[in-house]
Amino acid sequence: MDIRELSERVDQLSNRVSQLEHALAAMHDQAAIPAGFPDDPPSSEYPDVMEALQRGNKIEAIKRYREHRNVGLAEAKRAVEQMEKPWR
C-alpha cells in the first residue's frame, strides 16, 4: 500500500468510527439510560449545581455540572434533569 491508499483507508475508518459513535449515542438516548454511573456521588456533592437549580437557572446548573464531571452537554443535561425530578 502506498501513502495515498493508506490515507484513504484511514479516512474510511474515521468515517466508520463516526457513524458508530452516532449510532451508539442514538441507542443511548432511546434507552433513556440515566447519565452517570451507579457510583456517582450524590447531587449534594455539587451544592453550586443544586443552588442554580433552586434559583431556576437550569442552564447554569448544567454548565457547573459539566465543569465538575468533565462530561458532554447531553450527559450533563440528563444528570441535572435527574437532580431536579424531586421538585417536579
N, C-alpha and C positions, 0 to 999 in steps of 0.2 A: 504494500500500500504506500502510495506517495502522500505527501503533505495535504494535497487537495482532497484526496479520498478520506484521510483521517479527519480533516476539518469538517467535511460533510457528515461523517459518522457521528462526530461529537455534536454537531447541530441537531441531528436526528434524535440522539439520545437525550439531549437537553429538552427538546420539544416533547418527547415522550414523558420525561420526568414531570414537566409542567402539566401535561394532561392528567397524569396520575395524581398530582397534588390537588388539582381542581376537583377531580372525581372524589378523592378522599374527603376534601372539605365539604362537598355536597352531601356525601353519605353521613358525615358527622352532623351536619345541620339537620338532615332528615331524621336522624335517630334521636334528635333532641337530647344529646348527651350533655349533662351539665359541665360547665367549664371546670377545669382543675382536676385534682386527684383526691381520693378519699383522705389522704393525709395532709391536705391543705390546711394551713392554720385557720382558725375561725375568723369570721369577719371582724370580731372585736380587736384583732391584731392590727387593724387598719383604722384607727379612730378618725383619721382625716377623711377617709372614704365614707365612713358612716356619717360624719358630720355634714359632708357635702350632700349626701342623700337626704338627711333630715332637713336640710335647707331647701330641698327640692332641686338641687343642681346635679342632675344625673350626669351631664357631660363632664363636669369637674370630677365627679366620683370615678367615672371610667378612666379619665386621664390619670388620676392618682393611683388607681389600681394597676394600670399599665406600668407606671413608674415603679411600684413596689414589686410586682411579679415579673416584669420584663416579658410581657405577653402581647399578642396582637390585639387589634381593636375588637374583632369579633369575640374573641375569648374573654376579654375584659368586660365587654358589654353583657355577655351571658352571665358572668360571675356577679356583676353588680345587680343585674336583674334578679338573680337568686337571693342576693342580700336584701333587696327591697321587698321581696314577696311577703314577709310577715306584716308589712304595713299596708298591703293592698286590701 
